[in-house]
């Protein structure tokens, strides 16, 4: 996690509220999360304040301001649409910020969703994965061809040789790299690991952290199946999503390899929750058969 470029504390957050949204300024503030890009304070019982802690995060937050109101109406799971917008405030704070609804629950890393929620997640992905408008964000880190990640995956596999079922993972990766690219560029979230999903009593309550959204390969998001659900639940996810070209399924497993190894590396560097997610992802891939590329379409049943 990068060092914060601005120290954000309750005094600063309250001062921003007093300057721009004074009707909210007296509500109770409670620090709830310090992420890679943002700091989140709960505001009273119904709201939360999100503020970027690094300059790069400010650009990602502006993406959310622009696009979450557009996407929210078509998605079957809640997303943090801003209810109030915050703007830079002189020397006090140089970047945009937002007030969003507080959504009860816990992150999926601590409270995994009920496997029965796989169908809901499939419907969510199907609703999201529509052709991307011309002005939709482009992300040079996530909206890339799978082959562009090959060098990194080879290094991660080498580093994790004693930690994962290497033969099965290498086979998924080989098949993924050989898969035909998808001609369709859709809207994708691009960062659907369990820390970015809220679960309330087993139910998927919200999908958070949309700063990495991009026009790209839908397989990037389909990879979340292996991060979130046991393999026995995947058939329901694929069925609710709709027909998936076998080549897209191959690439989805390739992206699951990439995310699983990346999270495992983060865990071995000290982030134990990410390590657990990475291990679970790779273990599920290790028990999943490969689906060969071709004109047939995969339905999961």
TORFIDREN-540145 format. One record per residue (C-alpha): x, z, y. Coordinates in nm, 4 decimals. Example, Ala and Ser with C-alpha at 12.3 -4.5 7.8 and 13.67 -1.06 7.14 Angstrom:
! TORFIDREN-540145
+----------+----------+----------+
!       xx !       zz !       yy !
+----------+----------+----------+
!   1.2300 !   0.7800 !  -0.4500 !
!   1.3670 !   0.7140 !  -0.1060 !
+----------+----------+----------+
This chain:
! TORFIDREN-540145
+----------+----------+----------+
!       xx !       zz !       yy !
+----------+----------+----------+
!   0.0000 !   0.0000 !   0.0000 !
!   0.1464 !  -0.0920 !   0.3387 !
!   0.2032 !   0.1758 !   0.5990 !
!  -0.0733 !   0.2066 !   0.8566 !
!   0.0020 !   0.0315 !   1.1840 !
!  -0.2391 !   0.2657 !   1.3645 !
!  -0.3082 !   0.6293 !   1.2828 !
!  -0.6840 !   0.6577 !   1.2395 !
!  -0.8381 !   1.0042 !   1.2509 !
!  -1.1731 !   1.1603 !   1.3300 !
!  -1.0869 !   1.1937 !   1.6982 !
!  -1.0246 !   0.8201 !   1.7298 !
!  -1.3362 !   0.7225 !   1.5345 !
!  -1.5578 !   0.9496 !   1.7431 !
!  -1.4066 !   0.8174 !   2.0652 !
!  -1.4823 !   0.4593 !   1.9598 !
!  -1.8386 !   0.5537 !   1.8762 !
!  -1.8816 !   0.7278 !   2.2116 !
!  -1.7511 !   0.4196 !   2.3918 !
!  -1.9556 !   0.1564 !   2.2075 !
!  -2.2358 !   0.3229 !   2.0093 !
!  -2.3013 !   0.6559 !   2.1845 !
!  -2.6282 !   0.7142 !   1.9980 !
!  -2.4203 !   0.7555 !   1.6786 !
!  -2.1317 !   0.9527 !   1.8253 !
!  -2.2576 !   1.3011 !   1.7391 !
!  -2.3190 !   1.2349 !   1.3708 !
!  -2.0957 !   1.4094 !   1.1170 !
!  -1.7781 !   1.2202 !   1.0216 !
!  -1.6145 !   1.2571 !   0.6789 !
!  -1.3084 !   1.0646 !   0.5626 !
!  -1.4017 !   0.8963 !   0.2336 !
!  -1.1424 !   0.6240 !   0.1638 !
!  -0.8038 !   0.4925 !   0.2723 !
!  -0.7571 !   0.1443 !   0.1326 !
!  -0.4976 !  -0.1291 !   0.1585 !
!  -0.6624 !  -0.2803 !   0.4665 !
!  -0.9234 !  -0.0339 !   0.5919 !
!  -1.0104 !   0.3304 !   0.6464 !
!  -1.3695 !   0.4404 !   0.5827 !
!  -1.5478 !   0.7409 !   0.7315 !
!  -1.8957 !   0.8429 !   0.6276 !
!  -2.1148 !   0.8762 !   0.9352 !
!  -2.4008 !   1.1182 !   0.8933 !
!  -2.6026 !   1.0645 !   0.5752 !
!  -2.6933 !   0.6958 !   0.6044 !
!  -2.3962 !   0.5142 !   0.7588 !
!  -2.0212 !   0.4558 !   0.7301 !
!  -1.7530 !   0.3340 !   0.9724 !
!  -1.4869 !   0.0873 !   0.8525 !
!  -1.1741 !   0.0350 !   1.0600 !
!  -0.8702 !  -0.1808 !   0.9799 !
!  -0.5458 !   0.0115 !   0.9427 !
!  -0.3216 !  -0.2994 !   0.9595 !
!  -0.3442 !  -0.6171 !   1.1689 !
!  -0.4053 !  -0.8386 !   0.8654 !
!  -0.7079 !  -0.6272 !   0.7815 !
!  -0.8637 !  -0.7030 !   1.1175 !
!  -0.8882 !  -1.0742 !   1.0368 !
!  -1.0448 !  -0.9955 !   0.7013 !
!  -1.3012 !  -0.7711 !   0.8692 !
!  -1.4004 !  -1.0513 !   1.1040 !
!  -1.4710 !  -1.2643 !   0.7958 !
!  -1.7112 !  -0.9968 !   0.6768 !
!  -1.8792 !  -0.9823 !   1.0184 !
!  -1.9345 !  -1.3590 !   1.0058 !
!  -2.0280 !  -1.4210 !   0.6448 !
!  -2.1838 !  -1.1131 !   0.4846 !
!  -2.5106 !  -1.1553 !   0.6771 !
!  -2.5218 !  -1.5134 !   0.5447 !
!  -2.4506 !  -1.4209 !   0.1823 !
!  -2.6532 !  -1.0997 !   0.1559 !
!  -2.9946 !  -1.2624 !   0.1508 !
!  -2.9257 !  -1.4540 !  -0.1680 !
!  -2.7430 !  -1.1855 !  -0.3687 !
!  -2.9170 !  -0.9471 !  -0.6132 !
!  -2.6626 !  -0.6666 !  -0.5496 !
!  -2.6142 !  -0.5052 !  -0.2081 !
!  -2.3163 !  -0.5899 !   0.0109 !
!  -2.1956 !  -0.3983 !   0.3199 !
!  -2.3595 !  -0.6057 !   0.5920 !
!  -2.2637 !  -0.4573 !   0.9312 !
!  -2.5498 !  -0.2782 !   1.1056 !
!  -2.3397 !  -0.2364 !   1.4201 !
!  -2.0313 !  -0.4286 !   1.5297 !
!  -1.7322 !  -0.2660 !   1.6934 !
!  -1.4938 !  -0.4540 !   1.9173 !
!  -1.1392 !  -0.3799 !   2.0383 !
!  -1.1392 !  -0.0930 !   2.2879 !
!  -0.8526 !  -0.1377 !   2.5320 !
!  -0.5409 !   0.0576 !   2.4420 !
!  -0.7415 !   0.2908 !   2.2212 !
!  -0.7936 !   0.0440 !   1.9346 !
!  -0.6925 !  -0.3249 !   1.9311 !
!  -0.9081 !  -0.4637 !   1.6484 !
!  -1.2719 !  -0.5152 !   1.5473 !
!  -1.4465 !  -0.2512 !   1.3344 !
!  -1.7933 !  -0.2015 !   1.1927 !
!  -2.0690 !   0.0409 !   1.1063 !
!  -2.2350 !  -0.0295 !   0.7707 !
!  -2.4981 !   0.1359 !   0.5543 !
!  -2.3761 !   0.4135 !   0.3268 !
!  -2.4495 !   0.3169 !  -0.0342 !
!  -2.4669 !   0.6120 !  -0.2761 !
!  -2.2638 !   0.5982 !  -0.5948 !
!  -1.9075 !   0.5961 !  -0.7212 !
!  -1.6597 !   0.3168 !  -0.7695 !
!  -1.6672 !   0.1490 !  -1.1098 !
!  -1.3139 !   0.2709 !  -1.1816 !
!  -1.4577 !   0.6244 !  -1.2112 !
!  -1.8133 !   0.5404 !  -1.3207 !
!  -1.8203 !   0.2179 !  -1.5259 !
!  -2.1475 !   0.0250 !  -1.5134 !
!  -2.3856 !   0.0393 !  -1.8057 !
!  -2.3116 !  -0.2635 !  -2.0291 !
!  -2.6755 !  -0.3651 !  -1.9781 !
!  -2.5778 !  -0.4412 !  -1.6165 !
!  -2.3753 !  -0.7417 !  -1.7330 !
!  -2.6820 !  -0.9633 !  -1.6946 !
!  -2.7319 !  -0.8462 !  -1.3364 !
!  -2.3672 !  -0.9159 !  -1.2624 !
!  -2.4050 !  -1.2653 !  -1.4072 !
!  -2.7014 !  -1.3321 !  -1.1770 !
!  -2.4979 !  -1.2018 !  -0.8837 !
!  -2.2130 !  -1.4427 !  -0.9583 !
!  -2.4512 !  -1.7353 !  -1.0067 !
!  -2.6115 !  -1.6643 !  -0.6675 !
!  -2.2714 !  -1.6367 !  -0.4990 !
!  -2.1136 !  -1.9430 !  -0.6568 !
!  -2.2785 !  -2.2103 !  -0.4480 !
!  -2.0847 !  -2.4934 !  -0.2824 !
!  -1.8799 !  -2.3486 !   0.0021 !
!  -1.9639 !  -2.4633 !   0.3562 !
!  -1.6918 !  -2.6533 !   0.5360 !
!  -1.6176 !  -2.3539 !   0.7613 !
!  -1.6109 !  -2.0946 !   0.4811 !
!  -1.2833 !  -1.8938 !   0.4736 !
!  -0.9806 !  -2.0258 !   0.2882 !
!  -0.7492 !  -1.7728 !   0.1261 !
!  -0.4017 !  -1.8993 !   0.0425 !
!  -0.3460 !  -1.6102 !  -0.2013 !
!  -0.6672 !  -1.6224 !  -0.4060 !
!  -0.8075 !  -1.9697 !  -0.3387 !
!  -0.5246 !  -2.1396 !  -0.5250 !
!  -0.4963 !  -2.3459 !  -0.8438 !
!  -0.4240 !  -2.1292 !  -1.1456 !
!  -0.0965 !  -2.3117 !  -1.2030 !
!   0.0350 !  -2.1752 !  -0.8730 !
!   0.0342 !  -1.8286 !  -1.0312 !
!   0.2370 !  -1.9383 !  -1.3362 !
!   0.5747 !  -1.8107 !  -1.2207 !
!   0.4333 !  -1.4712 !  -1.1332 !
!   0.2450 !  -1.4404 !  -1.4635 !
!   0.5572 !  -1.5311 !  -1.6631 !
!   0.7476 !  -1.2546 !  -1.4849 !
!   0.4657 !  -1.0032 !  -1.5317 !
!   0.4433 !  -1.0861 !  -1.9019 !
!   0.8160 !  -1.0362 !  -1.9364 !
!   0.7974 !  -0.6994 !  -1.7589 !
!   0.4993 !  -0.5835 !  -1.9669 !
!   0.6209 !  -0.7060 !  -2.3060 !
!   0.6060 !  -0.3572 !  -2.4560 !
!   0.2677 !  -0.2749 !  -2.3003 !
!   0.0269 !  -0.5566 !  -2.3962 !
!  -0.0757 !  -0.7785 !  -2.6912 !
!   0.1670 !  -1.0476 !  -2.5777 !
!   0.0868 !  -1.3169 !  -2.8349 !
!  -0.2871 !  -1.3186 !  -2.7607 !
!  -0.2314 !  -1.2976 !  -2.3851 !
!   0.0198 !  -1.5839 !  -2.3895 !
!  -0.2242 !  -1.7983 !  -2.5866 !
!  -0.5040 !  -1.7376 !  -2.3345 !
!  -0.2627 !  -1.8217 !  -2.0552 !
!  -0.1409 !  -2.1401 !  -2.2261 !
!  -0.4960 !  -2.2630 !  -2.2808 !
!  -0.5914 !  -2.1734 !  -1.9239 !
!  -0.3053 !  -2.3733 !  -1.7747 !
!  -0.4043 !  -2.6750 !  -1.9829 !
!  -0.7699 !  -2.6551 !  -1.8731 !
!  -0.9160 !  -2.9239 !  -1.6515 !
!  -0.9554 !  -2.8072 !  -1.2882 !
!  -1.3139 !  -2.7568 !  -1.1715 !
!  -1.4204 !  -3.0287 !  -0.9261 !
!  -1.6611 !  -2.7827 !  -0.7590 !
!  -1.5341 !  -2.5505 !  -0.4851 !
!  -1.7688 !  -2.2552 !  -0.4422 !
!  -1.7922 !  -1.9353 !  -0.2443 !
!  -1.6014 !  -1.6656 !  -0.4341 !
!  -1.5386 !  -1.2963 !  -0.3687 !
!  -1.1880 !  -1.3216 !  -0.5227 !
!  -1.1220 !  -0.9476 !  -0.5594 !
!  -1.3827 !  -0.8163 !  -0.8039 !
!  -1.1866 !  -0.5358 !  -0.9671 !
!  -1.3741 !  -0.2110 !  -1.0444 !
!  -1.2578 !  -0.0296 !  -0.7293 !
!  -1.4654 !  -0.2764 !  -0.5280 !
!  -1.7951 !  -0.2150 !  -0.7071 !
!  -2.0256 !   0.0821 !  -0.6508 !
!  -2.2149 !   0.2197 !  -0.9511 !
!  -2.5081 !   0.4604 !  -0.9195 !
!  -2.6314 !   0.6188 !  -1.2435 !
!  -2.4994 !   0.3223 !  -1.4439 !
!  -2.6532 !   0.0622 !  -1.2123 !
!  -2.4465 !  -0.1821 !  -1.0073 !
!  -2.5381 !  -0.0665 !  -0.6576 !
!  -2.3031 !  -0.2667 !  -0.4323 !
!  -2.0096 !  -0.5059 !  -0.4148 !
!  -1.7600 !  -0.4097 !  -0.1443 !
!  -1.4416 !  -0.5387 !   0.0227 !
!  -1.5166 !  -0.9028 !   0.0935 !
!  -1.2123 !  -0.9681 !   0.3095 !
!  -1.0518 !  -1.1927 !   0.0454 !
!  -1.3596 !  -1.4147 !   0.0122 !
!  -1.2660 !  -1.7799 !  -0.0091 !
!  -1.3720 !  -2.1256 !  -0.1054 !
!  -1.2235 !  -2.1643 !  -0.4498 !
!  -1.2526 !  -2.1810 !  -0.8258 !
!  -1.5512 !  -1.9797 !  -0.9580 !
!  -1.3329 !  -1.8841 !  -1.2554 !
!  -1.1557 !  -1.6356 !  -1.0253 !
!  -1.4714 !  -1.4226 !  -1.0145 !
!  -1.5745 !  -1.4832 !  -1.3759 !
!  -1.2508 !  -1.3075 !  -1.4736 !
!  -1.4153 !  -0.9825 !  -1.3627 !
!  -1.6108 !  -0.9809 !  -1.6894 !
!  -1.2995 !  -0.8528 !  -1.8685 !
!  -1.2274 !  -0.5955 !  -1.5965 !
!  -1.5800 !  -0.4500 !  -1.5929 !
!  -1.7554 !  -0.4849 !  -1.9269 !
!  -1.6836 !  -0.4502 !  -2.2983 !
!  -1.6670 !  -0.7824 !  -2.4786 !
!  -1.9970 !  -0.7122 !  -2.6570 !
!  -2.1753 !  -0.7354 !  -2.3179 !
!  -2.0260 !  -1.0689 !  -2.2154 !
!  -2.2862 !  -1.2839 !  -2.3910 !
!  -2.5555 !  -1.1423 !  -2.1620 !
!  -2.3376 !  -1.2067 !  -1.8566 !
!  -2.2750 !  -1.5713 !  -1.9483 !
!  -2.6404 !  -1.6274 !  -2.0379 !
!  -2.7640 !  -1.4947 !  -1.7033 !
!  -2.4996 !  -1.6912 !  -1.5127 !
!  -2.5967 !  -2.0213 !  -1.6730 !
!  -2.4044 !  -2.2916 !  -1.8537 !
!  -2.0284 !  -2.2682 !  -1.7974 !
!  -1.7938 !  -2.5576 !  -1.8747 !
!  -1.5467 !  -2.4586 !  -2.1457 !
!  -1.2617 !  -2.5493 !  -1.9110 !
!  -1.3963 !  -2.2995 !  -1.6551 !
!  -1.4143 !  -2.0316 !  -1.9233 !
!  -1.0523 !  -2.1063 !  -2.0148 !
!  -0.9472 !  -2.0654 !  -1.6524 !
!  -1.1523 !  -1.7458 !  -1.6214 !
!  -0.9494 !  -1.5955 !  -1.9049 !
!  -0.6344 !  -1.7154 !  -1.7310 !
!  -0.7354 !  -1.5375 !  -1.4109 !
!  -0.8195 !  -1.2288 !  -1.6187 !
!  -0.4621 !  -1.2433 !  -1.7515 !
!  -0.3333 !  -1.2620 !  -1.3940 !
!  -0.5473 !  -0.9715 !  -1.2685 !
!  -0.4893 !  -0.7586 !  -1.5775 !
!  -0.1118 !  -0.7927 !  -1.5571 !
!  -0.1110 !  -0.7392 !  -1.1796 !
!  -0.3168 !  -0.4207 !  -1.2084 !
!  -0.1040 !  -0.2974 !  -1.4971 !
!   0.2092 !  -0.3476 !  -1.2878 !
!   0.0506 !  -0.1536 !  -1.0011 !
!  -0.0284 !   0.1228 !  -1.2479 !
!   0.3229 !   0.1382 !  -1.3857 !
!   0.4379 !   0.1698 !  -1.0236 !
!   0.2206 !   0.4778 !  -0.9791 !
!  -0.1462 !   0.3771 !  -0.9371 !
!  -0.2875 !   0.5257 !  -1.2572 !
!  -0.6490 !   0.4071 !  -1.2052 !
!  -0.5229 !   0.0500 !  -1.1671 !
!  -0.3125 !   0.0941 !  -1.4799 !
!  -0.6222 !   0.1931 !  -1.6774 !
!  -0.8132 !  -0.1091 !  -1.5469 !
!  -0.5246 !  -0.3417 !  -1.6278 !
!  -0.4882 !  -0.2061 !  -1.9805 !
!  -0.8616 !  -0.2329 !  -2.0483 !
!  -0.8686 !  -0.5903 !  -1.9176 !
!  -0.5779 !  -0.7023 !  -2.1344 !
!  -0.7084 !  -0.5176 !  -2.4394 !
!  -1.0428 !  -0.6985 !  -2.4081 !
!  -0.8635 !  -1.0299 !  -2.3772 !
!  -0.6604 !  -0.9400 !  -2.6841 !
!  -0.9798 !  -0.9172 !  -2.8893 !
!  -1.1484 !  -1.2258 !  -2.7384 !
!  -1.1144 !  -1.5638 !  -2.9021 !
!  -0.9972 !  -1.8635 !  -2.7037 !
!  -1.2477 !  -2.1274 !  -2.5934 !
!  -1.0934 !  -2.4724 !  -2.5901 !
!  -1.1330 !  -2.7034 !  -2.2936 !
!  -1.3616 !  -2.9991 !  -2.3372 !
!  -1.6914 !  -3.1498 !  -2.2267 !
!  -1.8998 !  -2.8890 !  -2.4089 !
!  -2.0536 !  -2.6053 !  -2.2100 !
!  -2.0214 !  -2.2395 !  -2.3057 !
!  -2.3377 !  -2.0317 !  -2.3140 !
!  -2.2094 !  -1.7176 !  -2.4809 !
!  -2.4752 !  -1.7079 !  -2.7518 !
+----------+----------+----------+
